[in-house]
């Protein structure tokens, strides 16, 4: 249903459960920021929990939630922010009122304390020289050098230092609106009574409008290798490729491609890199997708001297998939495992609200059966063609954070330039 304010609401009764989760998904995150405002979405997410009129301090608010048997969680992502509250089924109505209060009427006080907390969070990703060493942040800056998708979610320390209450209020007023959000509740509850509670507490949310993300553009060929020196016993490696986004017709193909590459110890990445070559304790491959674009990453942490061999092996693994379509049994196994995961969504109210709520936020199918059918229709040839088109070594991006001498650095840089 949709409230008069424009807030989209999804209620999913799961009467076999003992709990319920209420979650709000908002189009706000680092993708909707500028160089000057980078980190503001993350800061605001922290600040809304510092208190409300009825619960004027962070401790008061936490105590009120915990007295209901609730567990509060929130996270800022690149292109959305989520607020989750999981409660016993009998207190879900009170939890709905509390979450509405938090999102609509934050006091935005105790700013100095929260800045200290976030400062420590940002410092975790910096070395002694203040250089970014989190490989996820470094690799995204390499792939999106002139775009908000290359920003870190927490932003730089200098931005955090100068943010003021007025900045938070402007950002809250622009993004925390009904038309820019989705409210989703799953679990054991009386649907009619809960709908009344939602209307009472959420319909006063300002209508606003849906905020569009900054379009991506990859004109020209940017730098494709980035090395950051960081002392340690291993070097972290990411080999990355630009791919389509979740709204692309190819999205189901990449869901299956990810499973074929890395979904259990028998799949290609672990088998080749770990079991056969012994290059790493663990390795992974997977897609990070947004509305209009995405990234496919291959990664591992290895002894410094092994970095060139790891990159060569990864490129060899990709070429094998490009030259020969996966066997039918490999495709069928990947599909079965994906379908099993879809079936378990309804076992957990948190999984349910994230599946349905994010689908509603980004205009994707909200029925598990629809997604399942889309993946079922993918063929081995589809997977091979996607690998040929998008996992082209001539357009690979390589990020290394660790210790590479001149010879090692030259060797790995040559692999993405050759």
N, C-alpha and C positions, 0 to 999 in steps of 0.2 A: 504494500500500500504506500501511498504518498500523502504526507500531511499537507494541509493548506499552505504551509510555509515553503513547501518544496522538498522537505526532507524525505528521502526514500527510506522506507522501513521494511525490513524482512523479518518475519517471525517463522521459526522452524520448530514446531513442537516435536520433541524427542521424549516421549512419555516413559520410555524404558530407563531413562537416566535419573539420577538422584540430584543432579546439579543443573545449573543453567549459566550461560555466559552471555553477557550483554557487551557489545563492542561497537565502537563508532570509528569509522574510517573517513579520513579527511584528506582532500587533495592539498597537501602542504608538505614540503620537504625541500631538500637542497636543490632539486631541479627547478623550483619556483623562486629561486633566489638570484641575487646579483653578486658581483665580487664584494660589494660593500655590505650586503646583508647575509652573506654566507654564514651559516650557523644559527641564524635567528629562529628557524623552525624547531631545531633541536633544543635551543634554550627555552623557547616558549613551551614546549612539551614538558620540560622540567618544572617550569614556573607555575603551570596551571594547578599543580598539586601542592603549592605552598599555602593554600588556604582559600576559603570562601567566606561569605558573610556569616553563615551559620557555624562554620568551623574555621575560625580565623587563623589557625596555625597549621603547619604541615602535620604536626603530631596529632592535633585534634581530628584532622581529616582522616589520617591513617587509622586512628582508633575507631572512628565511626564506621569505617569500612570493615575493619576486622571484627567489630562487635556484631556485624551481620553475618560473620563466617566467611567474609569475602577475601579474595586475593586480587590485588590490583596490579596491572601491568600496562606498560605503554612503550612504544618504540617509534622513533623517527626513521623513516626510510628515505630513499632518494626521491620517490614520487608520491608518497603518502605517509600519513602518520596514523597509528592505531592506538586506541584506548580500550583495554579489556578489563572486565570485572566478572570474575567467576564466583558464584554464590550457591548456597543451598537453595533448592527450588522454592522454599517457603519465604525467602527474603528477596526474591528477584524484583518485586515491585519497589521496595525501599532502595534497592541498589540502583534501579532505573532513575529514581529521584536524585540520588547522590551523584550519579554520573552526569546527569543533566546540569546539576548545580556546578560541578567542576568545569564542564565545558563552556557553560554559558556565563558564569559569574565568578571567574577567578579574580582574587584580589591582586595578584602579581606583586606580592610583597616578599620580604626576606631575600631581596635580589643579591645582596652581597654574599650571603651564605651559599646560594646556589651557584654563583659565579665561581666560588672557590672549588665546589664539587666538580663542575664541568671543566675547570682548568686542569684538575688532576686527570680527568678522562682524556682530554686532548694531549696532555704530556705523555700518556702511555704510548702514543703513536709517533713520538718525536725522539730523535737521538740527542746527545749532549749539545750538539750544535744547533738544535732547533729544526733540523731537517726531517721531513716526513719519511718514516721508514715502514709504515704499514703498507704491505705490498698491494692490498686491494685499492687503497687510496692512490698509490703511485701509478698502478697500472691504469686506473680510470682516467687520471690526468693525462697519461700518454695517449689513450684512445680518444679522449675528448678534450684537447688542449684549450679550446676557446669556447667551451660550452659548460653550462651548469652541471651536466652529467659528469664532468670531471672534478667537481667540487667534492671535498670531504663533507660528510654529514654534520660533524661537530663544528666545522669551520676553523679559521685560524684564531690564535690567541688574541691578536690585536683587535679583531672584530668583537670578540666576547668582552674585552675590556671596555669598549666604548658603547655597547648597547645600553639603552636606557628604557625606562618604563613606557615612554611614548612609542618607541620602536616596537615593543611587544604589543601594545594596544592596537597599533596600525596593522600589524601582521595578523593579530587575532581577528580584527574587524574585517579584513580582506578574505581570510581563508576559513575561519570557523563559522561558516554560514550553512543554512539548511540545504541550499542548492549545490553546495560544494562537498556534501557529506552523505554518508549512508549509515544508518543505524540497523544493526542486525542482532537478533536474540535467538539463541537455540538452547533447547533443554526441556525440562519438565516444568510446565506452567499452564495456567488457564489463559487461553488466547484472548478471549473477550475482555477479561479483567486487565490483562497486561496492555492491550491496545488502548484502553481507557487511561491507564497510568502514563503511557507514552504521550498521548495527546495532551494530557494535563501538564507534563513537565518539559516536553520538547517542542511543542508547537510555538512557543514564544521565541524560538531561535530565529535570529534575523534571516530573511530569505537569501539575500545576496545573489551571487551567480557562480556558476562553475568556472573555476580558474583553468585556463588552457596552459599546457606546458610550452616552454620555448622550443620551437621546432629544431630538429637536428639537421646539420649539413656537413658533408664530408668532402668539400671541394678541395682539390689538390691532394697531395700525398704528404702527410705530416711525418715527423720523426717517428720511427718504428722501433727504436731500441732505447731503453732507459735502465741505467745502472746506478744504484745507490749503495755506497759503502757502509756496511754495518758489521761490526765485529761479532763473531760467533763461530760455532763449529760447522754450520751449514749455510748454504745460500738458498734463499727462496726464489722460485722460478714460476713465472706465469707466461704462457703462450696464449695469445688472445686473438679473436677474429670478430669483426662486425657481422651481425646476423639480423634477421627481421624481428619485429616486435610481436607482442601478444595479439595484436589485432590483425596480423598478417594471416592469409590462408595457409602459410607454411608453419604456423605455430604448432599444430599437432605433429608435423614431421619432426620438428626439433625436440618436442617432448619425447618422441620415440628414439631419436638419435642420441639424446642424452642417456637414455636407458641402455642402449646398445653399447655405448662407450663405457659407462660407469654406473652399474647398478648391482653391486654385489661382487664377491671375490672371483666369480667366474667370468666377469665381463672384461672387455679388451684392455682397458687402461691398467687395471690391477694385474691382470694376467701377464701382460707384456712387460710393463715397467718394473713391477715388484717381483712376481714369481719367476719369470723367465730371465730377466736381465739383472735382478737384484740391485737396481739403482736407488731405490727409496724404500723406506718403511711403509709409506703410504703415498698415494697419488690420486688425483681426481680429475674429472672433466664434468662440465655442466654449463648451463645457460643462465644468464642473468638478463631478464627481459623487462622491457618497458613498453609503453603503448605503441610507439612507432619505430622502435629499434631494439637491439639486444646485443649481447656479447657472449660468445662461447669461449670458455677458459679451460685450459689444461694446466695443471699445476702440481708441484711437489717441492719438498725441501731435501736437498742432497749435499753431500760433501762437495766442497768447492771444485775440486778437480773433475767431478763428474758432470758438471753443468753442460758442457758441449755435448756429451754423449746422451744426456737426458733430452736435450732439445732435438738432437738427431733422431733419437728413438721415437719421440712424440710425432715428429714430422713423418717418419716412416710408418707409424701406426695410422696416421691420417691418410697417407697415400694408399695404403692397403685397402682402406674403405672406399677411396675414390676409384680405384681400379677394379674392385670386385664387390658387387652388392652383397650385403650380409645374407647368410643362408636363411631359408624360411623358418627353420626351427629356432634360430637366434632371434628373429623378429617376433615369432609367436611367444617365446619366453619373455621378451621385453614387454609385450602387450599384456600378457597375463599378470606380470608383476605390477604393472601400472594399474590394471583393473582391480587388483587386490587392494592396492593403496586407496583407490577411489571408494571401494566398499567400506573401508574402515573410517572414512570421514565422519559418518554418523555415529561412531562409537565415542566421539569426544566432542563436547559442545564447542570447545575452542577451535578445533579443526573445522567444524561446520561453519561457524560464523566467519572465519577467515576465508574459506572457500566461497561462500555465498556473498559475503560483504564486499570482498575485493572484486569479484566478478561484476557485481552491480555498480561499483564505483567506476570501473573501466569499461563498462558496456559489453561484457563478455557473457557467454551462456552461463546461466546460474544452475542448470540441471546437470547433475553428474552424468546422467544417461547421454546427454548431448555431447559432452566432452569425450565420453567413452566411445561413442560411435565415430566421432571424428578421428580418434586415434586408431580405431579398428580399421578404418578405410585406408590407412597409410600402408604403402607397399615397400618392399625392399628396394625397388628401383627409386622410389621417392627419397629414401634415406641416402642412397648413393648419389643421386643428383644434387641434393642439398649439400652434401660434403664436397662435391666437385665445385659447386658454385660459390659457397661461402667459406669453406675451410681451405682457401687457396694460399699456399705458402708465400706467394708473392705479395700478399696483403696481410701477413701475420705481424703481430705486435709482441715484442718480447720485453719482459720486465724482470730484472734481477736485483734482489736486495741481499747483500752478503759481502763476500770477499772474493774478488776476481783480480788476479794480477793482469798485467798488460797483455800477455799472451792469451790468457783465458778470455779476457774481455774482447780481444780482437777476433778470437775464434767464434764466440757466440754471436757477436754483432754481425759477422760475416754470414751466419746462417739465415738471418732475416733480411740481409741486403743482397744475398746471392740469387 
